[in-house]
Amino acid sequence: MTTPDQGWRAAEAAADTTWIHRLSPEAVAGFDAALQHARRLGKPLVEMTQDDFPLPPVSVEALQAALACTQGPWGMCQLKGFPVERWSEDEARTAYWGLGLYLGVARTQNKASDILNDVRDAGGSYKVTNGRGYNTNAQLDFHCDSCDVVALLCRRTAKEGGASKIVSSKALVAEFARRRPDLVETLRGVFYYSYQGAQDPAQPPYYTIPLLGSADAPFAFRINRKNVNAAQRDFPEVPRLSAAQTQALDLIDELLEDPALLFSMWFEKGDLQLLNNYTVVHSRTSFVDHEEVDQKRHLLRLWLAVPSSQQLPADWAPYYGDDRAGSVRGGLRGSHRTQAFEDFEIRQAQRMNMPRKPFVAPGRREPAAEAA
């Protein structure tokens, strides 16, 4: 491995596969038993607690080791071996939500405030106003999701395509700085992004956040040029990109496709991919699906705030809601957050011993933070 400050390159990820973990038979049996317990109870997902999905220590330890890997130099983990072939879609959904209760606090992900998303081709359109890529078969632009860790469980693979593309943000920034040191501070300036319609009704339709965190904070990088372009297209009141900002974005696009940096991996059925959104940028190739409905490519997605997360730069707090390490933060609030989810969030934050700030609509006075 290179030093943590320099990240990893594609050849290193291919050669050193310590980021790949495998479930033991005992751990798999623990997930099966917990699923059967949860199914007997029949609770709605947002009412479930860890007690409703009782995992043995060997299963919990496997999850904790995978999560710890995302907070280290790799920023990612592939945990293999979940028995999705013998789980129905509903069972996979319950099992996935249940294991997520041991990882952190789930975040809402879109305009509909969904908490567990299906990543599959549902006929959606990607590069249109308010378009989202997870419900299409399109090749996706590189991006970072709006949470500490994005988790994807693979139920079914595509007939062709659908490779996962990953780049170390640290390696990307290091190469950027080598080529254009004069533009590094531009990355720390203000960029406007469209919410793509996924904001709370009390929020404006766009937000600001730098691409690169301040030098005095732990390393943090995020990019979603599609949403930067959407803000430029849809909101005339948003300041136009400067020449330096456009040059910086163009160089990032170039580096994200650099074979020396870009690592591609394939999902197999039963794989759980975990990615740290502050140190890894990800994408996906387009895919061709099977004809049979239950053989079509299908991943389940959780966005998670995790107790082991890093402190964020102070100027990232307005977007994420909190910059404290290990806090409940991130997600896209959407228009349909329910009281049941609010109750879940409070209960799960307490279970995970994570500090939580209540949402404050723009223009309102911020209340005191809740205790951990």
C-alpha positions in Angstrom: 0.0 0.0 0.0 1.0 3.6 -0.6 0.8 6.0 2.4 -2.7 6.8 3.5 -2.3 10.4 2.4 -1.6 9.2 -1.2 -4.5 6.7 -1.2 -4.3 3.6 -3.4 -4.1 3.0 -7.1 -5.8 0.4 -9.3 -2.9 -2.0 -9.5 -2.7 -2.0 -5.7 -6.4 -2.8 -5.2 -6.0 -5.7 -7.7 -2.9 -7.1 -6.0 -3.8 -6.6 -2.3 -7.3 -7.9 -1.7 -7.4 -7.4 2.0 -10.5 -5.3 1.3 -12.3 -8.5 0.3 -13.9 -10.3 3.3 -15.8 -13.6 3.3 -18.5 -14.7 5.7 -17.9 -17.9 7.6 -20.5 -20.7 7.5 -21.2 -19.8 11.2 -21.8 -16.2 10.3 -24.1 -17.1 7.5 -26.1 -19.4 9.8 -26.5 -16.4 12.2 -28.0 -14.2 9.5 -30.4 -17.1 8.5 -31.5 -17.5 12.1 -32.0 -13.8 12.7 -34.1 -13.6 9.5 -36.4 -16.3 10.5 -36.9 -14.6 13.9 -37.7 -11.3 12.3 -40.1 -12.9 9.8 -42.0 -14.5 12.7 -42.4 -11.1 14.3 -43.5 -9.5 11.1 -42.7 -5.9 12.2 -42.5 -3.0 9.7 -38.8 -2.2 8.9 -38.8 1.1 10.7 -40.2 -0.5 13.9 -37.4 -3.1 14.0 -34.6 -3.0 16.5 -31.5 -5.2 16.9 -33.5 -7.3 19.3 -35.8 -8.2 16.5 -32.9 -9.3 14.3 -30.7 -11.1 16.9 -27.3 -11.8 15.5 -24.7 -14.0 17.2 -21.3 -12.5 17.9 -19.7 -14.1 14.9 -22.1 -12.4 12.5 -21.8 -9.0 14.3 -18.0 -9.2 14.2 -18.1 -9.9 10.4 -20.1 -6.7 9.9 -18.0 -4.6 12.2 -14.8 -5.8 10.5 -16.2 -4.8 7.1 -17.3 -1.4 8.3 -13.9 -0.8 9.9 -12.3 -1.5 6.6 -14.2 1.4 5.0 -12.8 3.8 7.7 -9.2 2.7 7.0 -6.9 3.3 4.0 -9.0 1.3 1.5 -12.2 3.2 2.1 -14.1 0.2 0.9 -15.0 -3.5 1.6 -16.6 -6.3 -0.3 -18.2 -8.8 2.2 -19.0 -11.9 0.3 -21.3 -14.9 1.0 -24.8 -13.7 1.9 -27.2 -16.5 1.0 -29.4 -14.4 -1.3 -30.2 -17.4 -3.6 -32.3 -19.0 -0.9 -33.9 -15.7 0.3 -37.0 -14.4 -1.5 -36.9 -10.7 -2.4 -38.9 -9.8 0.7 -36.6 -11.9 2.9 -33.6 -10.3 1.4 -35.1 -6.9 2.2 -35.8 -7.8 5.8 -32.3 -9.4 6.3 -30.6 -6.4 4.8 -32.5 -3.9 6.9 -31.8 -6.1 9.9 -28.0 -6.3 9.4 -28.0 -2.5 8.7 -29.2 -2.0 12.3 -25.8 -3.2 13.4 -23.9 -0.8 11.1 -25.4 2.6 11.8 -28.5 4.8 11.2 -30.2 4.5 7.8 -30.8 7.7 5.9 -33.6 8.7 3.6 -32.4 8.7 0.0 -34.7 10.5 -2.5 -37.7 12.6 -3.1 -40.0 9.8 -1.8 -37.9 9.6 1.4 -37.2 5.9 0.8 -35.0 4.2 3.4 -34.2 1.0 1.4 -33.8 1.5 -2.3 -33.9 -1.0 -5.1 -31.1 -0.4 -7.6 -32.5 -1.9 -10.8 -33.7 -0.8 -14.2 -37.3 0.5 -13.7 -37.4 2.4 -16.9 -36.1 5.7 -15.4 -34.1 8.4 -17.2 -30.8 9.5 -15.9 -29.5 12.8 -17.3 -32.8 14.7 -17.2 -34.1 17.3 -14.6 -34.5 15.5 -11.3 -33.3 12.2 -12.9 -31.6 9.6 -10.7 -29.4 6.8 -12.0 -30.2 3.9 -9.7 -33.5 3.1 -11.4 -32.0 3.0 -14.9 -29.5 0.7 -16.8 -27.4 3.6 -17.8 -23.7 4.1 -17.3 -23.4 6.5 -14.3 -21.2 9.4 -13.8 -18.7 9.2 -11.0 -20.2 10.6 -7.8 -20.3 10.4 -4.0 -23.5 9.6 -2.2 -24.9 11.9 0.5 -24.0 9.7 3.5 -21.0 8.4 5.4 -21.2 4.9 3.9 -23.2 3.5 1.0 -24.0 -0.2 1.2 -25.1 -2.3 -1.7 -26.3 -5.9 -1.4 -26.3 -7.8 -4.7 -29.3 -10.1 -5.2 -29.0 -10.6 -8.9 -26.4 -9.7 -11.5 -27.0 -8.4 -15.0 -26.8 -10.5 -18.2 -24.0 -8.2 -19.4 -22.2 -5.2 -17.9 -22.9 -3.4 -14.6 -19.3 -3.4 -13.4 -18.6 -1.3 -10.3 -16.0 1.5 -10.9 -14.1 2.9 -7.9 -11.4 5.5 -7.5 -9.5 6.4 -4.3 -10.3 10.1 -3.6 -6.9 10.6 -2.0 -5.0 9.2 -5.0 -7.2 11.4 -7.2 -6.5 14.6 -5.3 -2.8 13.7 -5.0 -2.5 13.4 -8.8 -4.6 16.5 -9.3 -2.2 18.4 -7.1 0.8 17.0 -9.0 -0.6 18.2 -12.3 -2.3 21.5 -11.3 -1.1 22.7 -7.9 -2.5 26.1 -8.8 -6.1 24.8 -8.8 -6.1 22.9 -5.5 -7.6 25.8 -3.6 -10.3 26.1 -6.2 -11.5 22.7 -5.1 -12.0 24.2 -1.6 -14.2 27.0 -3.0 -18.0 27.2 -3.2 -19.7 24.9 -5.7 -23.5 24.9 -6.2 -25.4 21.6 -6.6 -29.0 20.8 -7.5 -30.9 18.7 -5.0 -32.6 17.1 -8.0 -36.0 17.5 -6.3 -34.9 15.4 -3.3 -34.8 18.2 -0.7 -37.2 18.8 2.2 -40.0 21.2 1.2 -38.5 23.7 3.6 -35.1 23.7 1.9 -34.1 25.6 -1.2 -33.7 23.4 -4.4 -29.9 23.7 -4.4 -27.0 23.7 -1.9 -23.4 24.6 -1.7 -20.4 22.5 -0.6 -16.7 22.5 -1.5 -15.3 19.5 -3.4 -12.3 19.2 -1.1 -12.3 19.7 2.7 -10.1 22.3 4.4 -6.5 21.5 4.9 -6.8 21.6 8.7 -9.6 18.9 8.8 -9.4 15.1 8.1 -9.3 14.4 4.4 -12.8 14.6 2.7 -13.7 14.9 -0.9 -16.9 14.6 -2.8 -17.9 15.1 -6.4 -21.2 14.9 -8.4 -20.7 16.9 -11.5 -24.1 15.9 -12.9 -25.8 17.9 -10.0 -23.4 20.8 -10.5 -24.4 20.9 -14.2 -28.0 20.7 -13.2 -27.7 23.7 -10.9 -26.2 25.7 -13.7 -28.9 24.6 -16.1 -32.0 24.9 -13.9 -31.3 27.9 -11.6 -30.3 31.2 -13.3 -29.7 32.8 -9.9 -26.9 30.4 -9.1 -23.5 32.0 -9.9 -21.9 30.7 -13.1 -18.9 28.5 -12.8 -15.6 30.3 -13.1 -13.0 29.3 -15.6 -10.9 27.9 -12.8 -13.8 25.8 -11.5 -14.5 24.4 -15.0 -10.9 23.6 -15.5 -10.8 21.8 -12.1 -14.0 19.8 -12.9 -12.6 18.9 -16.3 -9.4 17.6 -14.8 -11.3 15.6 -12.2 -13.3 14.0 -15.0 -10.1 13.1 -16.8 -8.5 11.6 -13.7 -11.5 9.5 -12.8 -11.1 7.6 -16.1 -7.3 7.3 -15.7 -6.5 3.5 -15.9 -3.8 4.0 -13.2 -6.5 5.2 -10.7 -9.7 3.5 -11.9 -10.4 0.1 -10.3 -13.3 -2.0 -11.7 -14.9 -4.9 -9.8 -17.8 -7.2 -10.5 -20.6 -7.9 -8.1 -21.5 -11.6 -7.5 -24.7 -12.7 -5.9 -24.5 -12.3 -2.2 -21.8 -9.6 -2.2 -22.2 -6.6 0.1 -20.2 -3.6 -1.0 -19.5 -0.9 1.5 -17.9 2.5 0.4 -16.8 5.5 2.4 -18.1 8.5 0.5 -15.4 10.8 1.8 -12.4 8.8 0.5 -13.9 6.9 -2.4 -15.6 8.0 -5.6 -17.8 5.4 -7.5 -19.7 4.8 -10.6 -21.1 1.9 -12.7 -21.0 0.8 -16.3 -24.2 0.3 -18.3 -25.8 -3.1 -18.4 -28.0 -5.5 -20.4 -30.6 -7.3 -18.3 -32.1 -10.8 -18.3 -35.6 -11.3 -19.6 -36.9 -13.2 -16.5 -38.2 -10.8 -13.9 -36.5 -12.3 -10.9 -33.2 -12.8 -12.8 -32.9 -9.1 -13.6 -30.0 -7.1 -12.0 -31.1 -6.1 -8.5 -29.1 -4.5 -5.7 -30.5 -3.3 -2.4 -29.1 0.1 -1.2 -28.7 1.5 2.2 -27.3 5.0 3.0 -25.8 4.9 6.5 -24.5 7.3 9.1 -22.0 5.2 11.0 -20.6 5.6 14.6 -17.0 5.3 13.4 -17.3 8.1 10.9 -14.7 10.9 10.8 -15.1 14.5 11.7 -16.1 16.6 8.6 -14.9 20.0 7.6 -16.9 22.7 9.3 -18.2 24.1 6.0 -19.7 20.7 5.1 -22.0 20.8 8.1 -24.8 22.9 6.4 -25.2 20.1 3.8 -24.7 17.0 6.0 -26.5 18.5 9.0 -23.6 17.8 11.4 -19.8 17.8 11.2 -19.1 15.8 14.4 -17.4 12.5 14.1 -19.8 9.6 14.6 -23.0 11.7 14.4 -26.3 11.1 12.7 -26.0 13.0 9.4 -26.4 13.0 5.7 -29.2 11.6 3.5 -31.7 13.4 1.3 -34.7 14.3 3.3 -37.3 14.2 0.5 -40.9 15.1 0.9 -42.3 12.1 2.7 -40.4 11.5 5.9 -42.8 9.9 8.3 -43.1 10.2 12.1 -42.3 6.4 12.2 -39.0 7.2 10.6 -38.3 10.1 12.9 -39.0 7.7 15.9 -36.7 5.1 14.3 -33.9 7.6 13.9 -34.1 8.7 17.5 -34.3 5.2 18.8 -31.5 3.9 16.5 -29.2 6.8 17.3 -29.5 6.0 21.0 -28.9 2.3 20.4 -25.7 3.1 18.4 -24.7 5.8 20.9 -24.5 8.4 18.1 -25.2 12.2 18.7 -28.1 13.6 16.7 -29.2 17.1 15.9 -32.9 17.6 15.0 -33.5 19.0 11.5 -33.7 22.8 11.4 -35.5 24.4 8.5 -33.6 27.3 6.9 -34.3 30.5 8.8 -35.3 28.9 12.1 -33.2 29.0 15.2 -31.2 25.8 15.9 -32.3 23.9 19.0 -29.8 22.3 21.3 -28.3 19.0 20.1 -29.7 15.8 21.6 -27.5 13.8 23.9 -25.8 10.7 22.5 
